[in-house]
Amino acid sequence: MIYTNLKEYLEDKKLSQRALARQLSISPSYLNALVAGTRRPSPELAAEIERITGIPFRVLLLTDRVQPEKAAIA
């Protein structure tokens, strides 16, 4: 299966956000923001997420769900 977002991946794998955050060496709250679309990952983190989940790097970086004012803070 090709995943298009983190929520889909987590649901299909029956994996908690906390478990995936641990695999990625990030905080659960940061992963929650990525899943919710309120933050974008760095290119390095996007590459690691792609390696683990198969979600394409570009999808992770170019999501249009991020709110512009919050993306500027990230």
PDB file of N, H, CA, C and O in Angstrom:
ATOM      1  N   MET A   1       0.848  -1.182   0.000  1.00  0.00           N
ATOM      2  CA  MET A   1       0.000   0.000   0.000  1.00  0.00           C
ATOM      3  C   MET A   1       0.892   1.243   0.000  1.00  0.00           C
ATOM      4  O   MET A   1       1.898   1.302   0.707  1.00  0.00           O
ATOM      5  N   ILE A   2       0.511   2.216  -0.790  1.00  0.00           N
ATOM      6  H   ILE A   2      -0.306   2.169  -1.364  1.00  0.00           H
ATOM      7  CA  ILE A   2       1.221   3.497  -0.819  1.00  0.00           C
ATOM      8  C   ILE A   2       0.436   4.473   0.055  1.00  0.00           C
ATOM      9  O   ILE A   2      -0.749   4.717  -0.171  1.00  0.00           O
ATOM     10  N   TYR A   3       1.110   5.017   1.040  1.00  0.00           N
ATOM     11  H   TYR A   3       2.073   4.819   1.223  1.00  0.00           H
ATOM     12  CA  TYR A   3       0.471   5.943   1.969  1.00  0.00           C
ATOM     13  C   TYR A   3       0.641   7.367   1.479  1.00  0.00           C
ATOM     14  O   TYR A   3       1.655   7.717   0.876  1.00  0.00           O
ATOM     15  N   THR A   4      -0.374   8.186   1.748  1.00  0.00           N
ATOM     16  H   THR A   4      -1.198   7.902   2.238  1.00  0.00           H
ATOM     17  CA  THR A   4      -0.320   9.588   1.327  1.00  0.00           C
ATOM     18  C   THR A   4      -0.213  10.558   2.499  1.00  0.00           C
ATOM     19  O   THR A   4       0.001  11.754   2.301  1.00  0.00           O
ATOM     20  N   ASN A   5      -0.362  10.045   3.717  1.00  0.00           N
ATOM     21  H   ASN A   5      -0.536   9.073   3.878  1.00  0.00           H
ATOM     22  CA  ASN A   5      -0.198  10.904   4.888  1.00  0.00           C
ATOM     23  C   ASN A   5       0.074  10.052   6.126  1.00  0.00           C
ATOM     24  O   ASN A   5      -0.134   8.839   6.119  1.00  0.00           O
ATOM     25  N   LEU A   6       0.531  10.694   7.162  1.00  0.00           N
ATOM     26  H   LEU A   6       0.700  11.680   7.168  1.00  0.00           H
ATOM     27  CA  LEU A   6       0.909   9.986   8.378  1.00  0.00           C
ATOM     28  C   LEU A   6      -0.275   9.340   9.083  1.00  0.00           C
ATOM     29  O   LEU A   6      -0.155   8.240   9.622  1.00  0.00           O
ATOM     30  N   LYS A   7      -1.398  10.007   9.081  1.00  0.00           N
ATOM     31  H   LYS A   7      -1.496  10.900   8.643  1.00  0.00           H
ATOM     32  CA  LYS A   7      -2.579   9.448   9.752  1.00  0.00           C
ATOM     33  C   LYS A   7      -2.971   8.121   9.108  1.00  0.00           C
ATOM     34  O   LYS A   7      -3.259   7.149   9.806  1.00  0.00           O
ATOM     35  N   GLU A   8      -2.982   8.082   7.807  1.00  0.00           N
ATOM     36  H   GLU A   8      -2.749   8.872   7.239  1.00  0.00           H
ATOM     37  CA  GLU A   8      -3.313   6.861   7.075  1.00  0.00           C
ATOM     38  C   GLU A   8      -2.329   5.737   7.430  1.00  0.00           C
ATOM     39  O   GLU A   8      -2.734   4.598   7.666  1.00  0.00           O
ATOM     40  N   TYR A   9      -1.050   6.069   7.463  1.00  0.00           N
ATOM     41  H   TYR A   9      -0.721   6.994   7.271  1.00  0.00           H
ATOM     42  CA  TYR A   9      -0.016   5.088   7.805  1.00  0.00           C
ATOM     43  C   TYR A   9      -0.234   4.543   9.215  1.00  0.00           C
ATOM     44  O   TYR A   9      -0.232   3.329   9.419  1.00  0.00           O
ATOM     45  N   LEU A  10      -0.422   5.433  10.182  1.00  0.00           N
ATOM     46  H   LEU A  10      -0.424   6.419  10.016  1.00  0.00           H
ATOM     47  CA  LEU A  10      -0.611   5.021  11.567  1.00  0.00           C
ATOM     48  C   LEU A  10      -1.831   4.129  11.731  1.00  0.00           C
ATOM     49  O   LEU A  10      -1.776   3.120  12.434  1.00  0.00           O
ATOM     50  N   GLU A  11      -2.933   4.496  11.083  1.00  0.00           N
ATOM     51  H   GLU A  11      -2.978   5.315  10.511  1.00  0.00           H
ATOM     52  CA  GLU A  11      -4.160   3.701  11.186  1.00  0.00           C
ATOM     53  C   GLU A  11      -3.973   2.322  10.563  1.00  0.00           C
ATOM     54  O   GLU A  11      -4.377   1.317  11.148  1.00  0.00           O
ATOM     55  N   ASP A  12      -3.370   2.267   9.392  1.00  0.00           N
ATOM     56  H   ASP A  12      -3.042   3.083   8.917  1.00  0.00           H
ATOM     57  CA  ASP A  12      -3.190   0.991   8.701  1.00  0.00           C
ATOM     58  C   ASP A  12      -2.254   0.061   9.475  1.00  0.00           C
ATOM     59  O   ASP A  12      -2.498  -1.143   9.549  1.00  0.00           O
ATOM     60  N   LYS A  13      -1.200   0.608  10.042  1.00  0.00           N
ATOM     61  H   LYS A  13      -1.002   1.586   9.982  1.00  0.00           H
ATOM     62  CA  LYS A  13      -0.218  -0.196  10.782  1.00  0.00           C
ATOM     63  C   LYS A  13      -0.633  -0.433  12.235  1.00  0.00           C
ATOM     64  O   LYS A  13       0.038  -1.158  12.970  1.00  0.00           O
ATOM     65  N   LYS A  14      -1.760   0.194  12.645  1.00  0.00           N
ATOM     66  H   LYS A  14      -2.305   0.783  12.048  1.00  0.00           H
ATOM     67  CA  LYS A  14      -2.222   0.115  14.036  1.00  0.00           C
ATOM     68  C   LYS A  14      -1.081   0.502  14.990  1.00  0.00           C
ATOM     69  O   LYS A  14      -0.788  -0.179  15.973  1.00  0.00           O
ATOM     70  N   LEU A  15      -0.468   1.614  14.645  1.00  0.00           N
ATOM     71  H   LEU A  15      -0.706   2.167  13.847  1.00  0.00           H
ATOM     72  CA  LEU A  15       0.692   2.124  15.366  1.00  0.00           C
ATOM     73  C   LEU A  15       0.308   3.419  16.064  1.00  0.00           C
ATOM     74  O   LEU A  15      -0.386   4.256  15.487  1.00  0.00           O
ATOM     75  N   SER A  16       0.752   3.584  17.293  1.00  0.00           N
ATOM     76  H   SER A  16       1.315   2.904  17.761  1.00  0.00           H
ATOM     77  CA  SER A  16       0.462   4.832  18.012  1.00  0.00           C
ATOM     78  C   SER A  16       1.410   5.935  17.551  1.00  0.00           C
ATOM     79  O   SER A  16       2.501   5.670  17.046  1.00  0.00           O
ATOM     80  N   GLN A  17       0.974   7.160  17.734  1.00  0.00           N
ATOM     81  H   GLN A  17       0.088   7.375  18.144  1.00  0.00           H
ATOM     82  CA  GLN A  17       1.840   8.295  17.421  1.00  0.00           C
ATOM     83  C   GLN A  17       3.087   8.246  18.295  1.00  0.00           C
ATOM     84  O   GLN A  17       4.182   8.574  17.839  1.00  0.00           O
ATOM     85  N   ARG A  18       2.926   7.847  19.525  1.00  0.00           N
ATOM     86  H   ARG A  18       2.036   7.580  19.896  1.00  0.00           H
ATOM     87  CA  ARG A  18       4.060   7.766  20.453  1.00  0.00           C
ATOM     88  C   ARG A  18       5.109   6.776  19.929  1.00  0.00           C
ATOM     89  O   ARG A  18       6.307   7.052  19.993  1.00  0.00           O
ATOM     90  N   ALA A  19       4.663   5.631  19.414  1.00  0.00           N
ATOM     91  H   ALA A  19       3.690   5.407  19.362  1.00  0.00           H
ATOM     92  CA  ALA A  19       5.602   4.621  18.898  1.00  0.00           C
ATOM     93  C   ALA A  19       6.339   5.136  17.667  1.00  0.00           C
ATOM     94  O   ALA A  19       7.548   4.940  17.544  1.00  0.00           O
ATOM     95  N   LEU A  20       5.625   5.789  16.757  1.00  0.00           N
ATOM     96  H   LEU A  20       4.643   5.947  16.857  1.00  0.00           H
ATOM     97  CA  LEU A  20       6.287   6.329  15.567  1.00  0.00           C
ATOM     98  C   LEU A  20       7.231   7.465  15.949  1.00  0.00           C
ATOM     99  O   LEU A  20       8.323   7.580  15.393  1.00  0.00           O
ATOM    100  N   ALA A  21       6.819   8.296  16.888  1.00  0.00           N
ATOM    101  H   ALA A  21       5.932   8.203  17.340  1.00  0.00           H
ATOM    102  CA  ALA A  21       7.687   9.388  17.354  1.00  0.00           C
ATOM    103  C   ALA A  21       8.984   8.815  17.908  1.00  0.00           C
ATOM    104  O   ALA A  21      10.060   9.363  17.667  1.00  0.00           O
ATOM    105  N   ARG A  22       8.886   7.724  18.643  1.00  0.00           N
ATOM    106  H   ARG A  22       8.011   7.279  18.838  1.00  0.00           H
ATOM    107  CA  ARG A  22      10.075   7.075  19.197  1.00  0.00           C
ATOM    108  C   ARG A  22      10.987   6.596  18.071  1.00  0.00           C
ATOM    109  O   ARG A  22      12.202   6.780  18.141  1.00  0.00           O
ATOM    110  N   GLN A  23      10.413   5.980  17.028  1.00  0.00           N
ATOM    111  H   GLN A  23       9.426   5.831  16.971  1.00  0.00           H
ATOM    112  CA  GLN A  23      11.206   5.515  15.887  1.00  0.00           C
ATOM    113  C   GLN A  23      11.926   6.676  15.195  1.00  0.00           C
ATOM    114  O   GLN A  23      13.049   6.523  14.715  1.00  0.00           O
ATOM    115  N   LEU A  24      11.269   7.829  15.151  1.00  0.00           N
ATOM    116  H   LEU A  24      10.357   7.953  15.541  1.00  0.00           H
ATOM    117  CA  LEU A  24      11.817   8.996  14.461  1.00  0.00           C
ATOM    118  C   LEU A  24      12.694   9.862  15.362  1.00  0.00           C
ATOM    119  O   LEU A  24      13.312  10.820  14.897  1.00  0.00           O
ATOM    120  N   SER A  25      12.745   9.529  16.639  1.00  0.00           N
ATOM    121  H   SER A  25      12.243   8.751  17.017  1.00  0.00           H
ATOM    122  CA  SER A  25      13.500  10.314  17.632  1.00  0.00           C
ATOM    123  C   SER A  25      13.010  11.757  17.708  1.00  0.00           C
ATOM    124  O   SER A  25      13.804  12.696  17.763  1.00  0.00           O
ATOM    125  N   ILE A  26      11.685  11.914  17.711  1.00  0.00           N
ATOM    126  H   ILE A  26      11.040  11.151  17.667  1.00  0.00           H
ATOM    127  CA  ILE A  26      11.061  13.226  17.895  1.00  0.00           C
ATOM    128  C   ILE A  26      10.027  13.119  19.008  1.00  0.00           C
ATOM    129  O   ILE A  26       9.663  12.016  19.417  1.00  0.00           O
ATOM    130  N   SER A  27       9.561  14.247  19.493  1.00  0.00           N
ATOM    131  H   SER A  27       9.857  15.143  19.161  1.00  0.00           H
ATOM    132  CA  SER A  27       8.571  14.220  20.573  1.00  0.00           C
ATOM    133  C   SER A  27       7.207  13.835  20.013  1.00  0.00           C
ATOM    134  O   SER A  27       6.898  14.120  18.856  1.00  0.00           O
ATOM    135  N   PRO A  28       6.394  13.185  20.842  1.00  0.00           N
ATOM    136  CA  PRO A  28       5.035  12.856  20.412  1.00  0.00           C
ATOM    137  C   PRO A  28       4.218  14.098  20.041  1.00  0.00           C
ATOM    138  O   PRO A  28       3.377  14.045  19.144  1.00  0.00           O
ATOM    139  N   SER A  29       4.465  15.209  20.728  1.00  0.00           N
ATOM    140  H   SER A  29       5.148  15.253  21.457  1.00  0.00           H
ATOM    141  CA  SER A  29       3.699  16.424  20.412  1.00  0.00           C
ATOM    142  C   SER A  29       4.081  16.973  19.035  1.00  0.00           C
ATOM    143  O   SER A  29       3.226  17.493  18.318  1.00  0.00           O
ATOM    144  N   TYR A  30       5.354  16.861  18.666  1.00  0.00           N
ATOM    145  H   TYR A  30       6.048  16.439  19.248  1.00  0.00           H
ATOM    146  CA  TYR A  30       5.779  17.308  17.337  1.00  0.00           C
ATOM    147  C   TYR A  30       5.180  16.402  16.266  1.00  0.00           C
ATOM    148  O   TYR A  30       4.719  16.882  15.230  1.00  0.00           O
ATOM    149  N   LEU A  31       5.185  15.091  16.515  1.00  0.00           N
ATOM    150  H   LEU A  31       5.559  14.701  17.356  1.00  0.00           H
ATOM    151  CA  LEU A  31       4.570  14.180  15.550  1.00  0.00           C
ATOM    152  C   LEU A  31       3.081  14.482  15.427  1.00  0.00           C
ATOM    153  O   LEU A  31       2.532  14.449  14.326  1.00  0.00           O
ATOM    154  N   ASN A  32       2.423  14.775  16.546  1.00  0.00           N
ATOM    155  H   ASN A  32       2.868  14.801  17.441  1.00  0.00           H
ATOM    156  CA  ASN A  32       1.003  15.120  16.495  1.00  0.00           C
ATOM    157  C   ASN A  32       0.772  16.326  15.602  1.00  0.00           C
ATOM    158  O   ASN A  32      -0.201  16.356  14.849  1.00  0.00           O
ATOM    159  N   ALA A  33       1.642  17.315  15.670  1.00  0.00           N
ATOM    160  H   ALA A  33       2.432  17.291  16.282  1.00  0.00           H
ATOM    161  CA  ALA A  33       1.513  18.500  14.814  1.00  0.00           C
ATOM    162  C   ALA A  33       1.731  18.140  13.346  1.00  0.00           C
ATOM    163  O   ALA A  33       1.080  18.705  12.468  1.00  0.00           O
ATOM    164  N   LEU A  34       2.639  17.206  13.076  1.00  0.00           N
ATOM    165  H   LEU A  34       3.168  16.747  13.790  1.00  0.00           H
ATOM    166  CA  LEU A  34       2.849  16.753  11.697  1.00  0.00           C
ATOM    167  C   LEU A  34       1.614  16.018  11.183  1.00  0.00           C
ATOM    168  O   LEU A  34       1.182  16.238  10.051  1.00  0.00           O
ATOM    169  N   VAL A  35       1.053  15.151  12.008  1.00  0.00           N
ATOM    170  H   VAL A  35       1.404  14.971  12.928  1.00  0.00           H
ATOM    171  CA  VAL A  35      -0.143  14.394  11.620  1.00  0.00           C
ATOM    172  C   VAL A  35      -1.313  15.349  11.388  1.00  0.00           C
ATOM    173  O   VAL A  35      -2.078  15.178  10.438  1.00  0.00           O
ATOM    174  N   ALA A  36      -1.451  16.346  12.246  1.00  0.00           N
ATOM    175  H   ALA A  36      -0.830  16.485  13.018  1.00  0.00           H
ATOM    176  CA  ALA A  36      -2.552  17.312  12.127  1.00  0.00           C
ATOM    177  C   ALA A  36      -2.349  18.275  10.966  1.00  0.00           C
ATOM    178  O   ALA A  36      -3.295  18.925  10.519  1.00  0.00           O
ATOM    179  N   GLY A  37      -1.117  18.368  10.477  1.00  0.00           N
ATOM    180  H   GLY A  37      -0.348  17.841  10.839  1.00  0.00           H
ATOM    181  CA  GLY A  37      -0.839  19.273   9.367  1.00  0.00           C
ATOM    182  C   GLY A  37      -0.572  20.700   9.779  1.00  0.00           C
ATOM    183  O   GLY A  37      -0.613  21.608   8.949  1.00  0.00           O
ATOM    184  N   THR A  38      -0.295  20.912  11.064  1.00  0.00           N
ATOM    185  H   THR A  38      -0.262  20.175  11.739  1.00  0.00           H
ATOM    186  CA  THR A  38      -0.017  22.276  11.517  1.00  0.00           C
ATOM    187  C   THR A  38       1.467  22.599  11.494  1.00  0.00           C
ATOM    188  O   THR A  38       1.847  23.756  11.679  1.00  0.00           O
ATOM    189  N   ARG A  39       2.315  21.599  11.272  1.00  0.00           N
ATOM    190  H   ARG A  39       2.007  20.660  11.122  1.00  0.00           H
ATOM    191  CA  ARG A  39       3.762  21.783  11.142  1.00  0.00           C
ATOM    192  C   ARG A  39       4.247  20.959   9.959  1.00  0.00           C
ATOM    193  O   ARG A  39       3.610  19.983   9.561  1.00  0.00           O
ATOM    194  N   ARG A  40       5.375  21.361   9.407  1.00  0.00           N
ATOM    195  H   ARG A  40       5.892  22.154   9.730  1.00  0.00           H
ATOM    196  CA  ARG A  40       6.035  20.612   8.341  1.00  0.00           C
ATOM    197  C   ARG A  40       7.350  20.065   8.877  1.00  0.00           C
ATOM    198  O   ARG A  40       7.994  20.706   9.708  1.00  0.00           O
ATOM    199  N   PRO A  41       7.749  18.900   8.417  1.00  0.00           N
ATOM    200  CA  PRO A  41       9.048  18.375   8.852  1.00  0.00           C
ATOM    201  C   PRO A  41      10.198  19.062   8.120  1.00  0.00           C
ATOM    202  O   PRO A  41      10.016  19.614   7.035  1.00  0.00           O
ATOM    203  N   SER A  42      11.357  19.021   8.716  1.00  0.00           N
ATOM    204  H   SER A  42      11.504  18.572   9.597  1.00  0.00           H
ATOM    205  CA  SER A  42      12.565  19.474   8.018  1.00  0.00           C
ATOM    206  C   SER A  42      12.812  18.497   6.874  1.00  0.00           C
ATOM    207  O   SER A  42      12.277  17.388   6.887  1.00  0.00           O
ATOM    208  N   PRO A  43      13.612  18.888   5.892  1.00  0.00           N
ATOM    209  CA  PRO A  43      13.936  17.942   4.815  1.00  0.00           C
ATOM    210  C   PRO A  43      14.569  16.653   5.344  1.00  0.00           C
ATOM    211  O   PRO A  43      14.291  15.569   4.832  1.00  0.00           O
ATOM    212  N   GLU A  44      15.411  16.768   6.358  1.00  0.00           N
ATOM    213  H   GLU A  44      15.637  17.649   6.774  1.00  0.00           H
ATOM    214  CA  GLU A  44      16.050  15.578   6.932  1.00  0.00           C
ATOM    215  C   GLU A  44      15.020  14.665   7.582  1.00  0.00           C
ATOM    216  O   GLU A  44      15.066  13.448   7.403  1.00  0.00           O
ATOM    217  N   LEU A  45      14.092  15.246   8.336  1.00  0.00           N
ATOM    218  H   LEU A  45      14.055  16.235   8.481  1.00  0.00           H
ATOM    219  CA  LEU A  45      13.056  14.434   8.973  1.00  0.00           C
ATOM    220  C   LEU A  45      12.119  13.849   7.926  1.00  0.00           C
ATOM    221  O   LEU A  45      11.701  12.698   8.050  1.00  0.00           O
ATOM    222  N   ALA A  46      11.787  14.614   6.907  1.00  0.00           N
ATOM    223  H   ALA A  46      12.127  15.549   6.807  1.00  0.00           H
ATOM    224  CA  ALA A  46      10.929  14.102   5.831  1.00  0.00           C
ATOM    225  C   ALA A  46      11.573  12.891   5.169  1.00  0.00           C
ATOM    226  O   ALA A  46      10.883  11.927   4.836  1.00  0.00           O
ATOM    227  N   ALA A  47      12.879  12.930   4.978  1.00  0.00           N
ATOM    228  H   ALA A  47      13.440  13.713   5.248  1.00  0.00           H
ATOM    229  CA  ALA A  47      13.595  11.792   4.382  1.00  0.00           C
ATOM    230  C   ALA A  47      13.512  10.568   5.295  1.00  0.00           C
ATOM    231  O   ALA A  47      13.334   9.447   4.817  1.00  0.00           O
ATOM    232  N   GLU A  48      13.639  10.777   6.599  1.00  0.00           N
ATOM    233  H   GLU A  48      13.783  11.687   6.987  1.00  0.00           H
ATOM    234  CA  GLU A  48      13.548   9.667   7.546  1.00  0.00           C
ATOM    235  C   GLU A  48      12.124   9.116   7.602  1.00  0.00           C
ATOM    236  O   GLU A  48      11.932   7.903   7.682  1.00  0.00           O
ATOM    237  N   ILE A  49      11.132   9.994   7.562  1.00  0.00           N
ATOM    238  H   ILE A  49      11.288  10.980   7.497  1.00  0.00           H
ATOM    239  CA  ILE A  49       9.739   9.542   7.546  1.00  0.00           C
ATOM    240  C   ILE A  49       9.481   8.717   6.285  1.00  0.00           C
ATOM    241  O   ILE A  49       8.827   7.675   6.343  1.00  0.00           O
ATOM    242  N   GLU A  50       9.995   9.183   5.154  1.00  0.00           N
ATOM    243  H   GLU A  50      10.526  10.029   5.108  1.00  0.00           H
ATOM    244  CA  GLU A  50       9.826   8.423   3.913  1.00  0.00           C
ATOM    245  C   GLU A  50      10.483   7.051   4.030  1.00  0.00           C
ATOM    246  O   GLU A  50       9.910   6.051   3.599  1.00  0.00           O
ATOM    247  N   ARG A  51      11.664   6.998   4.602  1.00  0.00           N
ATOM    248  H   ARG A  51      12.130   7.811   4.952  1.00  0.00           H
ATOM    249  CA  ARG A  51      12.370   5.723   4.747  1.00  0.00           C
ATOM    250  C   ARG A  51      11.554   4.727   5.581  1.00  0.00           C
ATOM    251  O   ARG A  51      11.501   3.538   5.266  1.00  0.00           O
ATOM    252  N   ILE A  52      10.922   5.225   6.644  1.00  0.00           N
ATOM    253  H   ILE A  52      10.965   6.191   6.900  1.00  0.00           H
ATOM    254  CA  ILE A  52      10.163   4.356   7.541  1.00  0.00           C
ATOM    255  C   ILE A  52       8.768   4.035   7.004  1.00  0.00           C
ATOM    256  O   ILE A  52       8.317   2.892   7.078  1.00  0.00           O
ATOM    257  N   THR A  53       8.090   5.046   6.466  1.00  0.00           N
ATOM    258  H   THR A  53       8.457   5.974   6.406  1.00  0.00           H
ATOM    259  CA  THR A  53       6.678   4.873   6.106  1.00  0.00           C
ATOM    260  C   THR A  53       6.415   4.660   4.623  1.00  0.00           C
ATOM    261  O   THR A  53       5.390   4.095   4.243  1.00  0.00           O
ATOM    262  N   GLY A  54       7.342   5.113   3.787  1.00  0.00           N
ATOM    263  H   GLY A  54       8.174   5.573   4.096  1.00  0.00           H
ATOM    264  CA  GLY A  54       7.110   5.051   2.343  1.00  0.00           C
ATOM    265  C   GLY A  54       6.336   6.248   1.806  1.00  0.00           C
ATOM    266  O   GLY A  54       6.097   6.341   0.602  1.00  0.00           O
ATOM    267  N   ILE A  55       5.943   7.165   2.687  1.00  0.00           N
ATOM    268  H   ILE A  55       6.138   7.090   3.665  1.00  0.00           H
ATOM    269  CA  ILE A  55       5.245   8.369   2.235  1.00  0.00           C
ATOM    270  C   ILE A  55       6.261   9.238   1.506  1.00  0.00           C
ATOM    271  O   ILE A  55       7.301   9.569   2.075  1.00  0.00           O
ATOM    272  N   PRO A  56       5.987   9.613   0.261  1.00  0.00           N
ATOM    273  CA  PRO A  56       6.967  10.381  -0.515  1.00  0.00           C
ATOM    274  C   PRO A  56       7.389  11.681   0.171  1.00  0.00           C
ATOM    275  O   PRO A  56       6.568  12.422   0.710  1.00  0.00           O
ATOM    276  N   PHE A  57       8.680  11.925   0.130  1.00  0.00           N
ATOM    277  H   PHE A  57       9.347  11.323  -0.309  1.00  0.00           H
ATOM    278  CA  PHE A  57       9.321  13.129   0.665  1.00  0.00           C
ATOM    279  C   PHE A  57       8.569  14.389   0.258  1.00  0.00           C
ATOM    280  O   PHE A  57       8.279  15.246   1.093  1.00  0.00           O
ATOM    281  N   ARG A  58       8.256  14.494  -1.032  1.00  0.00           N
ATOM    282  H   ARG A  58       8.492  13.797  -1.710  1.00  0.00           H
ATOM    283  CA  ARG A  58       7.572  15.703  -1.550  1.00  0.00           C
ATOM    284  C   ARG A  58       6.209  15.901  -0.914  1.00  0.00           C
ATOM    285  O   ARG A  58       5.823  17.033  -0.624  1.00  0.00           O
ATOM    286  N   VAL A  59       5.478  14.826  -0.693  1.00  0.00           N
ATOM    287  H   VAL A  59       5.792  13.906  -0.929  1.00  0.00           H
ATOM    288  CA  VAL A  59       4.155  14.932  -0.065  1.00  0.00           C
ATOM    289  C   VAL A  59       4.300  15.508   1.336  1.00  0.00           C
ATOM    290  O   VAL A  59       3.512  16.356   1.753  1.00  0.00           O
ATOM    291  N   LEU A  60       5.306  15.044   2.053  1.00  0.00           N
ATOM    292  H   LEU A  60       5.947  14.355   1.714  1.00  0.00           H
ATOM    293  CA  LEU A  60       5.508  15.514   3.420  1.00  0.00           C
ATOM    294  C   LEU A  60       5.899  16.982   3.476  1.00  0.00           C
ATOM    295  O   LEU A  60       5.494  17.697   4.393  1.00  0.00           O
ATOM    296  N   LEU A  61       6.677  17.434   2.511  1.00  0.00           N
ATOM    297  H   LEU A  61       7.006  16.853   1.767  1.00  0.00           H
ATOM    298  CA  LEU A  61       7.151  18.825   2.517  1.00  0.00           C
ATOM    299  C   LEU A  61       6.183  19.800   1.866  1.00  0.00           C
ATOM    300  O   LEU A  61       6.170  20.982   2.210  1.00  0.00           O
ATOM    301  N   LEU A  62       5.387  19.327   0.945  1.00  0.00           N
ATOM    302  H   LEU A  62       5.398  18.367   0.665  1.00  0.00           H
ATOM    303  CA  LEU A  62       4.552  20.240   0.167  1.00  0.00           C
ATOM    304  C   LEU A  62       3.083  20.210   0.542  1.00  0.00           C
ATOM    305  O   LEU A  62       2.245  20.716  -0.203  1.00  0.00           O
ATOM    306  N   THR A  63       2.762  19.631   1.672  1.00  0.00           N
ATOM    307  H   THR A  63       3.443  19.220   2.278  1.00  0.00           H
ATOM    308  CA  THR A  63       1.363  19.581   2.080  1.00  0.00           C
ATOM    309  C   THR A  63       0.785  20.992   2.159  1.00  0.00           C
ATOM    310  O   THR A  63       1.440  21.910   2.654  1.00  0.00           O
ATOM    311  N   ASP A  64      -0.423  21.158   1.678  1.00  0.00           N
ATOM    312  H   ASP A  64      -0.955  20.413   1.276  1.00  0.00           H
ATOM    313  CA  ASP A  64      -1.054  22.478   1.723  1.00  0.00           C
ATOM    314  C   ASP A  64      -1.938  22.636   2.956  1.00  0.00           C
ATOM    315  O   ASP A  64      -2.648  23.633   3.091  1.00  0.00           O
ATOM    316  N   ARG A  65      -1.897  21.661   3.850  1.00  0.00           N
ATOM    317  H   ARG A  65      -1.321  20.851   3.741  1.00  0.00           H
ATOM    318  CA  ARG A  65      -2.706  21.744   5.061  1.00  0.00           C
ATOM    319  C   ARG A  65      -2.073  22.638   6.119  1.00  0.00           C
ATOM    320  O   ARG A  65      -2.750  23.030   7.069  1.00  0.00           O
ATOM    321  N   VAL A  66      -0.808  22.968   5.980  1.00  0.00           N
ATOM    322  H   VAL A  66      -0.258  22.650   5.208  1.00  0.00           H
ATOM    323  CA  VAL A  66      -0.121  23.787   6.972  1.00  0.00           C
ATOM    324  C   VAL A  66      -0.628  25.219   6.864  1.00  0.00           C
ATOM    325  O   VAL A  66      -0.715  25.790   5.778  1.00  0.00           O
ATOM    326  N   GLN A  67      -0.954  25.771   8.006  1.00  0.00           N
ATOM    327  H   GLN A  67      -0.883  25.306   8.889  1.00  0.00           H
ATOM    328  CA  GLN A  67      -1.416  27.147   8.034  1.00  0.00           C
ATOM    329  C   GLN A  67      -0.202  28.065   7.899  1.00  0.00           C
ATOM    330  O   GLN A  67       0.772  27.894   8.632  1.00  0.00           O
ATOM    331  N   PRO A  68      -0.236  29.041   6.975  1.00  0.00           N
ATOM    332  CA  PRO A  68       0.948  29.869   6.680  1.00  0.00           C
ATOM    333  C   PRO A  68       1.590  30.510   7.897  1.00  0.00           C
ATOM    334  O   PRO A  68       2.816  30.527   7.999  1.00  0.00           O
ATOM    335  N   GLU A  69       0.796  31.042   8.828  1.00  0.00           N
ATOM    336  H   GLU A  69      -0.201  31.028   8.745  1.00  0.00           H
ATOM    337  CA  GLU A  69       1.386  31.706   9.986  1.00  0.00           C
ATOM    338  C   GLU A  69       2.111  30.721  10.887  1.00  0.00           C
ATOM    339  O   GLU A  69       3.085  31.094  11.542  1.00  0.00           O
ATOM    340  N   LYS A  70       1.664  29.478  10.938  1.00  0.00           N
ATOM    341  H   LYS A  70       0.873  29.174  10.406  1.00  0.00           H
ATOM    342  CA  LYS A  70       2.338  28.469  11.752  1.00  0.00           C
ATOM    343  C   LYS A  70       3.544  27.916  11.023  1.00  0.00           C
ATOM    344  O   LYS A  70       4.535  27.557  11.660  1.00  0.00           O
ATOM    345  N   ALA A  71       3.486  27.837   9.709  1.00  0.00           N
ATOM    346  H   ALA A  71       2.681  28.128   9.192  1.00  0.00           H
ATOM    347  CA  ALA A  71       4.618  27.326   8.938  1.00  0.00           C
ATOM    348  C   ALA A  71       5.819  28.264   9.057  1.00  0.00           C
ATOM    349  O   ALA A  71       6.964  27.813   9.041  1.00  0.00           O
ATOM    350  N   ALA A  72       5.564  29.544   9.173  1.00  0.00           N
ATOM    351  H   ALA A  72       4.633  29.911   9.185  1.00  0.00           H
ATOM    352  CA  ALA A  72       6.651  30.516   9.293  1.00  0.00           C
ATOM    353  C   ALA A  72       7.393  30.342  10.612  1.00  0.00           C
ATOM    354  O   ALA A  72       8.588  30.626  10.690  1.00  0.00           O
ATOM    355  N   ILE A  73       6.706  29.883  11.637  1.00  0.00           N
ATOM    356  H   ILE A  73       5.735  29.653  11.573  1.00  0.00           H
ATOM    357  CA  ILE A  73       7.314  29.672  12.944  1.00  0.00           C
ATOM    358  C   ILE A  73       8.191  28.430  12.939  1.00  0.00           C
ATOM    359  O   ILE A  73       9.215  28.374  13.621  1.00  0.00           O
ATOM    360  N   ALA A  74       7.774  27.425  12.153  1.00  0.00           N
ATOM    361  H   ALA A  74       6.943  27.470  11.599  1.00  0.00           H
ATOM    362  CA  ALA A  74       8.491  26.141  12.129  1.00  0.00           C
ATOM    363  C   ALA A  74       9.815  26.278  11.584  1.00  0.00           C
ATOM    364  O   ALA A  74      10.551  25.295  11.493  1.00  0.00           O
TER     365      ALA A  74
END
